[in-house]
Amino acid sequence: MTLFLGIDIGTSAVKLCLANAAGEVVASADAPLGLQTPFPGASEQDPAAWLTAIESAANALDGTLRTQVSAIGLSGQMHGAVLLDAAHRPIRPAILWNDSRAAPECQALEEALPEISQITGVPPMPGFTAPKVMWLAKHAPGDHARISHILLPKDYVGLVLHGNLSSDPSDAAGTCWFDQQARTWSAKASAASATDATWLPPVLHGTEIAGTLRSDAAQRLGLPAGIPIAAGAGDAAAGAVGIGAVAAGDGFISLGTSGQLFVTTDSYRPNPASRIHAYAHTLPALWFQMAAMLNGARPMAWLANLLGRPIPDLLAEAEAAAPGPIFLPYLTGERTPHGDADIRAGFWGLSESTTHGSMMRAVVEAIAFSFADAQAAMAAAGTQSDQLLAIGGGTRSDFLLQMIADVMGVELGRSDASDVGPALGAARLARIATGAAVEEVATKPEVSRWFTPAAGRAEALAPRLAGYRALYPALKSVNAAMR
């Protein structure tokens, strides 16, 4: 049996997926990752931790299956700044997508280059790579002076595995340096953001081969040496390939640490006012529109950890609980629709009758309400869908998917491989890179369950959605008063 390995560098875990020639999941494994927060608003990871986690997950896969791998594809969290010296060694920990330190630099970048939103598809935001480099130039000039190369997380893993510097259009798209229409690095954006254009790697389509597996890496992972490695994709675009969203109009929601509402388009359609990300796809001649929420399904794990209780138990209690408090889920700020790195989460309406279950219910509602906001922003950008597929770890919860379907008024489809997501897309890109047609491999999964909007539920939830939307400006004013 010929197999293809997908490696996805997530925020909370590394996931590996083995797929067959038809692009179907054969086996998967994962290994956890931790975050470092050296100061408020910071979010970092040691790139060495990604390599350790990949090795751990690979060793959890059957050894015989690993010997049958004929190509590798890569996926990873977008926007992360992996800064390398001239010897390709990381200068410092990677600054991640949910890091909010560079808010002032975003404003400075827009002032320096007013047309940047039209070039790069969305206004500058703190989590993007370019503002982080500007922050380093001001606050850590010694580190900035040592930069010779800048990579995204999955591209750094690629460098270790095959030895070459490269990226793909979808990951490059999230840096704030990429000209989405031309699908190349923007000299103007680089010049405006304390970035030497020579630091940026060559850009290959995700289906192109970036290199071959080095013998030392092959030995550590139990894989055949010399097998090709596809350039791969940022996690959003890899998830699209994994779920078959490879034609104009195909769409899905992603429920991981972050959240996305994603629709593939056949042209570049920026709409900066809506804070919808208009990005180049990893596949040629395709783009996508994406509402990007920093918090996704993460607030469920946050609350469970805070209360010291398992998520499934809290979800069961939440489903049985009556509506209670309202929760704003912005633990790490928000992108779509607010573009506010400073806003934080909060409960409103706590009382002596509040229970763990009613708090989790409020969290589930808030995740659904954030997708309602994303849907409204997408509609303002001219894109609407009445049926979407769903991927990510959050899809394990029937209660959450039904709540989102009810609030958005759309059908949501879950497949048996929904929680594999970008790792499967990466494996499929590996298969395409070795000669298969996109339409042959990047097929839509068989839906194991459809979640259909329940009659009357949107109307019943409308007052709570209105309260949720009123809570953001209220807490924003609290933030302002405390400065």
Disulfide bonds with the S-S distance in Angstrom:
none
